[in-house]
Amino acid sequence: MLREIRVKKAAQHNLKQIDVNLPRNRLIVITGPSGSGKSSLAFDTLFAEGQRRYIECLSAYARQYIEQLEKPDVESIEGISPSISIDQKTISFNPRSTVGTVTETYDFLRLLFARAGTPHCPRCDRMVSSQTPGEIVRRVLAAAGGETVKMFAPVVKGRKGEYLRLFERFRKKGFLRTRVDGQLRDLDEEIVLERNRNHNIEILVDEVRADPAFPERLAEAVETALELAEGDLLVLRTSGEELYYSLNLLCPFCEISLPELEPRAFSFNSPYGACPICHGLGFQTRLNHRGEYEVTDELCPACGGSRLRRESLAVKVGGNTIHELTSLPVSRLIETFATFSFVKLQQAVVSRLQEEILSRLRVIDELGMGYLQLSRTTASLSGGEARRIRLAAQVGVSLRGVLYVLDEPTIGLHQRDNSRLISMLRRIRDQGNSVVVVEHDEQTIRAADHILDLGPGAGEKGGDKVAEGDLPHILLSESSLTAQYLTGRKTIPIPPRRRAPAGWLTVEGAREHNLKDIDVRFPLSVMTVVTGVSGSGKSTLVYDILYRHLAELLHKAQHRSGEHRRIRGTGRIDKVISVNQKPIGRTPRSNPATFTGLFTPLRQLFARCQESRIRGYTASRFSFNLAGGRCEECQGAGARKIEMHFLPDVFVTCDRCRGARYNKETLAVRFKGQNIADYLAMTVDEAYAALKAHPALRKKLGLLKQVGLGYLRLGQPAPTLSGGEAQRIKLTKELSRTDTGRTLYLLDEPTTGLHFDDVRKLLDVLSELVELGNTVIIIEHNLEVIKYSDYIIDLGPEGGEQGGRVVASGTPEEVCREDTSHTGRYLHKVLEAAGHDHT
């Protein structure tokens, strides 16, 4: 086995046919300006090839069920391992996905409850025990006395298969009828079942009158059914009501039989465990105006948000139901688990499960997320939390010989918790894995075994190898922009003065989630940064309370704002704009031009051309999403998908339009010698030079240039954009709206994916907004942004229940003197290193 991963002539996207040798089983950081090709090398080349080669080892039958990545544009890669990626797009937004399911902790919990849980009656909460055949007969007589009932043996419960041999076996035994998925069928007929669907099969044992005077035939049917179904019996009354009995569990007071405990009974994704009203979602659903079901904010009245059926919620371990345990913060759940004790007979089975659950919980806690609950949906997590939860899942699996590729795992993490994350990455490395991290965080760069710096610029000006080696070697590089910032030759300057507030926006009595009934004052017409460790309540305060209240007040938005008493000072704000971390689009039809709105004035410009007026073309003619102007062969996609059975789908450039997306009549219209497809292929810088005479286009293109996206092509498909690029495109869309000098801008970690140099450009843009009288509030952990701000609100002191308070507030100079503030301590070092007087 080679001791390094050798990449020859990598040319994916903007990479300039670079050769790279990366040491195996080391922690490697790939850094460089945004758009320099980091993701193209790490994800589109290394990860894609590692996964592709692994999948090629599988059978053709298995491969058809797996999404396969394209072969990267590279001459050769040697020494690569099977790869796993943890990036900004791999977390599920499905409402059924939770912290517990992603980390697989919930799977072990389900197994624990099935093996060591104590069942209770869902009605009276008494412990339940097994029953005898004689007791079952008496209960059937009591429930259906005088009726003719059908006695079924449930031999298959929610299992996949065709069951041809099973039907044949019972036919030979003399049974005549069966109920398959709720329908009565004759065993003599040919019963064809779908192999990949779950089925319920019950054999009809007898149709008997439940007569207390002559119970013998009923007793015989009960015993036969219990023997066939290994202790289970289903009785169908004439009314259609089903009575379920088992030799296993029964409440003698309420006479409720409970099914045998098995892991699926505790799964909200299985019909055997999910609440029958909300089907395991925990919330009520409603039909929207498009006729689609959507999940509301109202808890399900049947399960109260627990997602499970009442029988499953009646099983306890250590006096707790599975819902009660998953609702605890992970840090408290670890303490609770330590108090559990089991009888000697259970201990042999349970000890291994307990060990697996605790090891996963401790990893989540070590990654600074002890405040999260296992029941928390992944859709409600921030981008940084989502990535670290996936990282926790991988650490829990303990694989060896794997290539891990991570995208900025420090996002959303306070400096205090960075060292824990770095320790976790080193632990994965020490298990015998190669770890490649795309990162801009200084602490992580300095902790790497090997650093690869790409650049020197972005887009067409990037894609080259600027520096490579260990930290001392990188720091000696004269051409590396990263090295210049690491050595202090270049810095983000501290402003000469802090701007004074023009007024205050005050949130009173904030108590949503973990906020402790706090009053918080936000200064107006300045740049404010809200800081604090993960889970301290920053997003709850800024988005759930402040943003939702103002959006409802100013824009009549249908949002329920978080709990608070009132907000004073709103009269000084006439517009609120939020820029969050959600991606700008998941389809290739979405691109910077369409998302920022500059495609509309561009199409209108083409519609005003003389050729368009002669032909009667309107702006819609120049949309690749509408029939008329687009190429109908590829329907405006520029490429056609060819489905290859048992092989990955192949995308080939459309042979009619040659990737231009439009038909030849539309492409005949030219402005300054270029057609619409030519403009979409231009970079922002090129388009700005050609179109700056048009105000609507000049403003939008100018903003894209200002935030450092001049290298992007206008028609670049959204899925190919990095997280930092997508975030800044969203920012320019909002900044291009007309500001009134009384606009409130809310940003959630805008430095995501930004190099030191790009952070400086972003801060210049935000400063311009503030100079016009607007207010900017940023949730951020980046110390460069924090030191640059006018005002800081630091929440904490810890996450979850230990957070939700204002630890410090004031200018950076005031906050850095607060001993109780984690942010203050790190800020003190930064200001001191910059030689700034903060006394």
C-alpha positions, 0 to 999 in steps of 0.5 A: 500500500502506498504511503501517500495519495498521488493525484496527477493532473487534476483539472476538475472545474477550475483546477489547473491540471495540478499534481498533489501528493497527500500523506495517508493516515494524516490530518490534512487541511486544504485552504485558500481563497473562496473559489480557489478550487478547494471543494473541487479537489477535496469533494469532486476529485478525492471523495468522488473517486474514492466512492466511485471505486468502492461502488464499482466493487459491488454487483451491478444489481446493487449499483442500480440502487446507489447514486453514483458520482461522475468520474472526476477530470483527472489523469490518475489517482493512486493510493486512495481509500473508500471515502466518506464525505461530511459536507454542507449538503449531506444532512437530511431535512426530512422531518423524520430525521433526528439527532438520534437517528443520524447518530444511530443512538436511537437504534441502540435505544430501541434495542435496549427497550425491546430487551430490557424494558418493563411494559406498563399498561397504557391506561392505568400505568401498572406493570403487565405480565403474561397470560395463559390460554385459559385466560385468553378463552375467558376474555374472548367469551367476555368480549364477544359472547354470543357472536360468531368470530373468526380465529386467526393465527398471525404468522407474518407481521410486517415482513417482506417476501413472497411466502409461496412455501408458507402458503403451500405448507398451511395448505398441506396442513388442511387450512382453507383460508388466509387473510393477506394484508387485510383481504380474505383469500383462499389458499387454493388460489395462486397468491402473488405478493410483491417481494419488496413490500411488507406483508401481514399474513394471518391463517384462518384457524376456525370460524366459531360461535363464542358460546359460554355454554360450549367453550370447548371448540373455542378453546381448541381454536385458541390453542391451535392459533397460539401454537401456529403463531408462536403465542399470538392470536387475532380475533375478528368480530362481526363488527370488524373490530380486531381483538389481539391476544398474546401469551406474553403481556396483559394488564389484569385490571384493564384487560389490555393485551400488549404485543411482544416487545421488539425494536420496531415497536419503538420506531416512529418510522414503522407502522408498528411503533408510530402514532396512528394519528400523526404517523410518527411526525409528532405534529399535525399536518394540513393541506396547503394551497397546492394540495400537498400535505405540510407539517404544522407547528401544532403538536399531535393531540394523540401522542403530544409530539412523542411520535409513538403509539401509546403502547410503546410509550408505556414501556420503561427503562429505569422508570423512564419512557423512550420519549422521556430519555430522548427529550433530555439534553445529551449531557444530562442523558449521560448522567441518567444512563450512569444511574441505570441498573439491571438484574443479572439476567439482563446485564449480559445483554444490556451491558454491550448496548449501554456501552454503545449508547454511552460512547456515542453520547460522549462523542456528541458531548465532546463536540460541544453539543451536549445541549442537544436532545436526541429527539431534535430534528435535523432540519432545525440544526444549524449548518455547523451542528448538522456537520458535527452530528454526522461527524459524531456518527462516523466516530461512533462507527469506528471505521479504519482505512477510510478517507474522510473528507470534511467541509469546514467542521468548525462552522458554528463552533465557539473558539473554546470548543475548537480544540475538542473538535481537533482532538476528535479529528486526530482520534479518527486519524489515529484509528488508521484513517486519512482525514482531509479537511477544507477549512479557513479556521486558523486554529485548525490550519495550525493543528494540521499534519499537512497543509495544501494551499490553493490559489492564488486567486478565485475562479479562473485566477485560482486552481493552482498549488500555491504552497504544500507541506507542514506549517513551518514550510507554509509560513515561509511561502511569499506567494501564499495569501494564507501564510501572509495572514497567519504570520501577520504580514496581512491583517483585518484592521480594527476600525479607528473608532466604534460607531455610536448607536442612534437608538435602541431596539429592546427585547423584553422577557425573552423566554423561548427555548432556553432563554431565561426571561432576559431583556436584551438591547440591540443598538441601531445604526451600528454593526452588532455581533451576537456571540456565545458558545453553541446552544447558548440561545443566539438563533432563538433570540435573533431569529425566533423572536426578533426576526419573526416579530418584526416580519409579522409586524412589518411584512404581515408574515405568517410566523409565530414569534418565540415567547417574549413580553414585548419589543420596544423601539420598532418604530425606527425600523421599516424593513427587516431582511434575513440571510440564513444558511439554506442553499440557494437551489438544488437543481442545475436550472438555478444559478447566480443570474436567476437567484439574484434577479439579474437574469430578468433585466438581462432578458428585458435588455435582449427583448429591447434589441432591434432584432427581437422587436422585428421578430416580436420576441418578449423577455420570456423568449430568453428564459431557458425554463419556458417553451418557445426560446429554449432548445426543446431537445434538452428542454433548456438544460443544455444536456440530456440524461441517458439512463444506463441500466445497472450503471450510473446515468450519463449526462451528454451535452445536447447535440442540437444546442451544444450546451447553449440551452436555447434554439438557434432563432433565440441565439440569433439575437445579439447585444454587443455581438454576444447572444444570451448564452454568451452572457450566461457563460461570462464571469461576473467581472466580464459581464460587469465590464460589458453591462455597467451602462445599465443601472439595474445590472450594474448594481447587482453585478457590482455587489457580486464583485464587492463580496469577492464573487467576480470569478463566478459565471452567471449561469453556473449551476447552483449545485456546483457552488460552495457553501460560502459562495451560495451564502454570499449570493444570498447576501447580494440578493438582499443588499440589492434591494432598495435600502431606506437607511432604516433597514435591519439586516440579520445574518447567520454566520456570513463568514461560512466558507470565507478565507481571511481575505474574503472576510475583509471584503465582506466587512467592507460591504457591511460597513457601507450599509451601516454608514447609510444608517442601517442596522446590521446584526450578525450571529458569528464566532469568527474573531475577525468579525467580532473585533471589527464590530461596534457592539457585542452581545455575548450569550451563555455562559454555556449551551442548553439549560446552562445558557440563555443569559446575557453574559456581557454586552458592550463594545469589543473593548468592554467585553474583553474585560469580562472574566465570565465571558468565554468570547471576552477571553479569546477577544482579549488575546486577539486585540492584544496581538493586534497591539490594540489598546483596550484598557 
